[in-house]
Amino acid sequence: MTEIAQVAARPYPFSAPDRLHLDPLYAELRRTEPLTRVRLPFGEAVWLATRHADVRTVLGDPRFSRAASIGRDEPRLTPRQLDGGILSMDPPEHTRLRRLVAKAFTARRVELLRPRTQQIADELLDAMAALGPPADLVEHFATPLPIQVICELLGVPFADRHLFHVWSEAIVSTTSLPPEQIREYLDNLYGYIGELVEQRRRAPTDDLICAMVRARDENQDRFTEEEVVRLAAGLLAAGHETTVTQLPNFAYVLLTHPAELARLRAEPALVPTAVEELMRYVPLGVASSFARYATEDIEIGGVLVRAGEPVIGSLSSANRDETVFTDPDRLDLGRQTNPHIGFGHGVHHCVGAQLARMELQVGIATLIRRFPDLRIAVPEPELRWKSGMIVRGLASLPVAW
């Protein structure tokens, strides 16, 4: 074990995002320096873990604390201090809040939503087909599908999507929005959810927000009004933003890997396995953040991390670890051994992972079934990619058939 008290920190991210390509430096670091010192655009220097086992340790070992980030100059991609909400909590506080919503996202509950999700997907693609090619897959399919599903689950009016979809960008923005607009959008989002909470008190309904309000009112010593509002707002934003981004990402990857796409079309039963492989293969995050702070001295990757030092783990790098995944840089839609951590790991594992899986399975399966000749309608260099955000994704994906 080595102890490194003063190490020059590399600037991080290592490079500007290039479509869905993962910077090759991650592979080099996994081989030669699995725990390395980096400095994000803002905040203090931080250790970066790149190997699968080390990232799992950082995310899952209770000796690493998210709550300890409060009051620190947390390493981050944005000028503003992170307002992590439940993501800045450790058990038992984190467990207390997560239990408010966890039952709504179990595999059994999510499967009950599959027929309705399928109906929405069919209707959206019917409308897209009626418009005729070329059509923007982001606008006509990938954006409305997860938004409508999460709206119906939470009890948020789908007709208001033009409002909260814009406001939600504040949660995933790094530089795409100025700080004052981020604050304005967050205030708008919280205010909007606060009004829905009050509506549920006056007129109860059968949806998740109402269930959260009921739990709050029956256990006022356990949940505050602000916690309920912020948790519901986080579910609304996170519950659609990542899937809105991943659906076009997955479609893009499939359309640029024609042999694997042909395999999937020939074997549609592979869709669930394919979605897991796409979750592994696509590096969604531009960089890692949400540091965990060591609560005692811990050895990671042969390096002694001192108590009080922050560590981040790269999910994208972990998902390309050659000691875990055979031929990790190859897309293999039939990959059987696939312990990816695309949804995170540990107590902060994505609460909506089962919902996202189901939506992605329905979305991809329906798309390739309905449009067997689907293709990208413009030369690849003309595709527009999002910028200034914590996630990589297409701003639009023109397709033809």
C-alpha atoms as one frame of an Amber mdcrd trajectory, in Angstrom:
protein
   0.000   0.000   0.000   1.246   3.458  -0.828   0.402   6.695   0.927   0.488
   9.855  -1.159   0.154  13.015   0.879   0.657  15.567  -1.876  -0.148  14.559
  -5.437  -0.575  16.908  -8.382  -4.230  16.801  -9.407  -5.164  16.287 -13.053
  -7.855  18.605 -14.472 -11.129  16.676 -14.675 -13.056  15.915 -16.888  -9.984
  14.837 -18.828 -11.383  16.154 -22.110 -14.483  17.731 -23.594 -17.252  15.183
 -24.198 -17.025  13.637 -27.671 -20.391  12.095 -28.500 -20.498   8.801 -26.565
 -16.772   8.091 -26.680 -15.108   7.408 -23.335 -11.756   9.143 -22.863  -8.980
   6.517 -23.288  -7.211   7.895 -20.211  -9.676   5.962 -18.043  -8.337   2.662
 -19.430  -4.753   3.762 -18.818  -5.560   4.763 -15.243  -7.283   1.458 -14.537
  -4.022  -0.268 -15.478  -1.479   2.072 -13.918  -3.112   4.407 -11.381  -6.580
   3.160 -10.382  -6.946   5.858  -7.718  -5.776   9.193  -9.040  -5.949  12.774
  -7.818  -8.125  15.093  -9.924  -9.581  18.565  -9.704 -13.024  19.367 -11.056
 -13.823  22.891 -12.321 -14.992  23.876  -8.832 -14.299  22.744  -5.295 -11.454
  20.963  -3.575  -9.234  18.273  -5.126 -10.604  14.730  -4.981  -9.546  11.130
  -5.493 -11.028   9.427  -8.582 -11.585   5.659  -8.565 -11.678   4.014 -11.997
 -11.786   0.233 -11.379 -15.055  -1.640 -10.956 -14.254  -3.046  -7.500 -12.988
   0.286  -6.183 -15.971   2.243  -7.493 -18.331  -0.255  -5.842 -16.454   0.223
  -2.581 -16.692   4.011  -2.763 -20.441   3.822  -3.492 -21.292   0.995  -1.117
 -18.980   1.108   1.894 -20.615   2.980   4.818 -17.207   4.410   5.712 -17.706
   6.769   2.778 -20.262   9.471   3.590 -22.336  11.743   1.376 -23.616  13.712
   4.368 -20.048  14.725   5.193 -20.037  16.838   2.029 -22.332  19.374   3.696
 -20.322  22.427   4.668 -17.348  21.396   2.522 -16.192  22.941  -0.753 -17.457
  19.839  -2.543 -15.740  18.992  -5.853 -18.272  19.711  -8.560 -18.894  20.614
 -12.197 -20.948  23.752 -11.492 -20.227  27.061  -9.781 -23.112  26.562  -7.371
 -22.829  24.284  -4.390 -24.727  21.057  -4.982 -28.199  20.877  -3.454 -28.297
  17.104  -3.333 -31.346  16.621  -1.113 -31.697  12.902  -0.489 -28.461  12.361
  -2.448 -26.604  14.242   0.305 -27.908  12.018   3.081 -26.580   8.883   4.754
 -28.628   6.224   6.528 -30.706   6.381   8.631 -31.879   9.784   7.328 -31.551
   8.619   3.735 -33.473   5.413   4.508 -36.264   7.378   6.179 -36.912   9.455
   3.060 -36.323   6.715   0.510 -38.979   4.550   2.135 -41.523   7.228   1.222
 -41.304   6.240  -2.429 -39.444   2.940  -2.725 -42.594   0.771  -2.835 -43.807
   2.584  -5.943 -40.695   1.526  -7.867 -40.451  -2.175  -7.082 -40.186  -4.576
 -10.018 -43.734  -5.830  -9.372 -45.258  -2.342  -9.282 -43.343  -1.273 -12.372
 -44.528  -4.313 -14.346 -48.089  -3.143 -13.746 -47.169   0.014 -15.666 -45.804
  -1.866 -18.693 -49.126  -2.180 -20.625 -49.813   1.544 -20.242 -46.236   2.377
 -21.234 -46.639   0.176 -24.310 -49.855   1.974 -25.217 -48.152   5.370 -24.940
 -45.213   4.173 -27.058 -47.545   2.842 -29.762 -49.524   6.077 -29.868 -46.385
   8.205 -30.128 -44.957   6.130 -32.964 -48.326   6.114 -34.738 -48.216   9.908
 -34.657 -44.591   9.982 -35.799 -45.359   7.651 -38.706 -48.286   9.846 -39.714
 -45.984  12.867 -39.856 -43.667  11.005 -42.191 -39.891  11.123 -42.410 -37.683
  12.744 -41.463 -38.785  12.959 -37.838 -36.914  13.942 -34.699 -36.819  10.903
 -32.429 -36.002  13.109 -29.443 -38.987  15.390 -29.897 -41.584  12.905 -31.074
 -40.749   9.811 -29.031 -37.914   9.879 -26.521 -39.053  13.004 -24.699 -42.831
  12.463 -24.345 -42.671   8.740 -23.477 -40.904   8.899 -20.081 -42.499  12.241
 -19.250 -46.009  10.851 -19.653 -45.172   7.713 -17.656 -43.685   9.585 -14.692
 -46.524  12.135 -14.817 -49.145   9.411 -14.511 -47.230   7.677 -11.729 -46.703
  10.827  -9.673 -49.966  12.554 -10.546 -48.494  15.518 -12.425 -50.522  16.975
 -15.314 -48.882  15.930 -18.599 -50.213  19.159 -20.103 -47.684  21.054 -17.960
 -44.685  19.267 -19.481 -43.609  22.401 -21.362 -43.031  23.983 -17.948 -41.390
  21.349 -15.760 -39.301  19.812 -18.563 -37.637  23.211 -19.009 -37.260  23.738
 -15.255 -35.726  20.279 -14.833 -32.708  21.317 -16.858 -31.559  23.168 -13.737
 -30.837  19.811 -12.111 -28.610  18.499 -14.935 -27.027  21.788 -16.026 -23.370
  22.589 -15.515 -22.915  25.611 -17.775 -25.953  25.418 -20.071 -27.804  27.812
 -17.745 -26.484  30.822 -15.801 -26.617  30.478 -11.974 -29.491  32.947 -11.587
 -31.616  31.021 -14.089 -30.855  27.729 -12.330 -32.115  29.228  -9.080 -35.212
  30.590 -10.829 -35.981  27.230 -12.455 -35.527  25.332  -9.180 -37.786  27.803
  -7.369 -40.394  27.369 -10.112 -40.172  23.577  -9.907 -40.456  23.480  -6.116
 -43.288  25.985  -6.161 -45.150  23.971  -8.780 -44.825  20.744  -6.783 -45.833
  22.605  -3.611 -49.092  23.611  -5.281 -49.763  19.987  -6.282 -49.134  18.897
  -2.693 -51.743  21.366  -1.452 -54.193  20.179  -4.122 -53.799  16.592  -2.903
 -54.611  17.672   0.644 -57.812  19.312  -0.508 -58.791  16.580  -2.960 -56.973
  13.256  -2.481 -56.194  11.169  -5.570 -54.666   7.778  -6.326 -51.080   8.716
  -7.205 -47.627   8.839  -5.650 -47.689  12.510  -4.652 -50.915  11.932  -2.751
 -49.397   8.890  -1.024 -46.411  11.031   0.003 -48.711  13.766   1.316 -50.683
  11.201   3.311 -47.489   9.801   4.807 -46.326  13.303   5.706 -49.604  14.280
   7.361 -49.811  11.030   9.313 -46.170  11.238  10.431 -45.452  14.929  10.866
 -42.638  14.138  13.263 -40.870  12.079  10.557 -41.242  14.105   7.343 -41.188
  17.845   6.728 -43.176  19.600   4.035 -39.963  20.703   2.325 -38.674  17.121
   2.227 -41.839  15.907   0.528 -41.792  18.745  -2.026 -38.109  18.325  -2.871
 -38.322  14.551  -3.075 -41.326  14.711  -5.412 -39.597  17.357  -7.547 -36.474
  15.224  -7.729 -38.499  12.199  -8.803 -40.249  14.210 -11.504 -36.996  15.615
 -12.877 -34.762  12.561 -12.529 -37.646  10.273 -13.445 -37.694  11.582 -16.976
 -34.464  13.497 -17.720 -32.133  10.493 -17.802 -34.497   8.275 -19.792 -35.234
  11.135 -22.197 -31.482  11.225 -22.776 -30.800   7.493 -22.840 -33.498   6.501
 -25.335 -31.899   8.524 -28.174 -28.440   7.471 -26.993 -29.442   3.811 -27.233
 -31.071   4.333 -30.620 -27.962   6.127 -31.887 -25.685   3.314 -30.694 -27.875
   0.673 -32.337 -28.125   2.597 -35.607 -24.338   2.990 -35.716 -23.768  -0.726
 -34.947 -25.759  -2.315 -37.787 -24.650  -5.894 -37.104 -25.842  -5.756 -33.494
 -29.058  -4.006 -34.564 -29.738  -6.769 -37.102 -29.113  -9.320 -34.353 -31.654
  -7.612 -32.101 -34.240  -7.404 -34.866 -33.773 -11.124 -35.531 -33.981 -11.963
 -31.824 -36.360  -9.492 -30.141 -36.282 -11.624 -26.979 -32.789 -10.191 -26.468
 -34.205  -6.717 -25.686 -33.882  -6.954 -21.867 -30.300  -8.206 -22.179 -29.601
  -5.542 -24.809 -30.844  -2.761 -22.520 -28.470  -3.933 -19.782 -25.584  -3.976
 -22.262 -26.472  -0.495 -23.502 -26.584   0.724 -19.898 -23.054  -0.622 -19.493
 -21.739   0.585 -22.833 -23.082   4.163 -22.958 -21.072   6.603 -20.783 -24.013
   8.775 -19.759 -22.176  11.071 -17.387 -19.780  13.726 -18.648 -17.773  13.209
 -15.451 -18.216  11.887 -11.930 -19.333  14.064  -9.039 -21.276  13.694  -5.755
 -18.157  12.926  -3.745 -18.132  10.586  -0.776 -15.938  11.598   2.170 -13.901
   9.010   4.042 -14.913   8.848   7.703 -11.721   6.952   8.587  -8.490   5.979
   6.869  -9.310   3.508   4.078  -7.157   1.805   1.468  -8.542   2.047  -2.089
  -6.669   0.879  -5.162  -3.463   0.526  -3.161  -3.656   4.118  -1.906  -4.376
   5.249   1.638  -7.295   7.664   1.629  -7.179   9.684   4.811 -10.249  10.429
   6.926 -11.942  13.560   5.624 -10.710  13.216   2.049 -13.292  13.115  -0.783
 -13.471  10.327  -3.376 -15.552  10.007  -6.549 -16.027   6.893  -8.653 -16.432
   6.751 -12.419 -19.370   4.515 -13.317 -18.425   4.725 -16.993 -14.876   3.567
 -16.344 -16.042   0.805 -13.995 -18.382  -0.436 -16.712 -15.414  -0.819 -19.098
 -13.162  -2.631 -16.607 -11.391  -5.375 -18.564 -10.956  -7.475 -15.417 -14.749
  -7.735 -15.101 -16.096  -7.540 -18.665 -14.785  -9.572 -21.597 -13.809  -7.292
 -24.497 -15.362  -4.306 -22.657 -15.168  -1.792 -25.506 -17.243  -4.042 -27.777
 -21.031  -3.752 -27.854 -22.415  -7.261 -27.278 -26.213  -7.245 -26.985 -26.189
 -10.870 -25.877 -23.652 -10.353 -23.068 -24.619 -12.786 -20.318 -22.232 -11.780
 -17.514 -22.920  -8.099 -17.030 -22.586  -6.744 -13.468 -22.706  -3.143 -14.687
 -23.309  -0.285 -12.279 -25.034   2.032 -14.707 -27.733   2.702 -12.103 -25.216
   3.217  -9.331 -24.579   1.018  -6.321 -25.172   1.001  -2.593 -27.768   2.987
  -0.683 -27.919   5.622  -3.426 -28.629   3.091  -6.184 -31.201   4.707  -8.485
 -34.629   4.272  -6.895 -36.238   4.420 -10.340 -33.954   1.834 -11.950 -36.753
  -0.677 -12.543 -38.957   1.995 -14.100 -36.149   3.170 -16.389 -35.388  -0.417
 -17.428 -39.002  -1.049 -18.324 -39.349   2.210 -20.287 -36.124   1.552 -22.192
 -37.166  -2.021 -22.973 -40.566  -0.896 -24.262 -39.105   2.041 -26.152 -36.362
   0.103 -27.951 -38.509  -2.972 -28.668 -41.359  -0.893 -30.086 -39.059   1.283
 -32.158 -37.268  -1.574 -33.910 -40.503  -3.478 -34.449 -42.420  -0.549 -35.922
 -39.581   0.776 -38.093 -37.473  -2.129 -39.391 -35.699   0.210 -41.848 -35.028
   3.014 -39.370 -31.894   5.029 -40.133 -30.277   8.311 -39.152 -31.493  10.914
 -41.636 -28.464  13.234 -41.652 -24.691  12.662 -41.883 -23.341  11.874 -38.424
 -21.200  15.062 -38.204 -24.407  17.096 -38.499 -25.991  15.565 -35.388 -26.424
  18.070 -32.556 -25.322  17.056 -29.077 -26.281  18.655 -25.776 -23.610  20.738
 -24.073 -23.087  22.292 -20.672 -24.865  19.436 -18.886 -23.811  16.616 -16.576
 -25.104  14.040 -19.076 -24.200  13.257 -22.683 -27.028  13.113 -25.142 -28.407
  14.162 -28.483 -30.269  17.454 -28.742 -32.088  15.934 -31.714 -31.943  12.699
 -33.697 -33.444  13.032 -37.195 -34.501   9.601 -38.464 -36.075   8.226 -41.622
 -37.566   4.866 -42.599
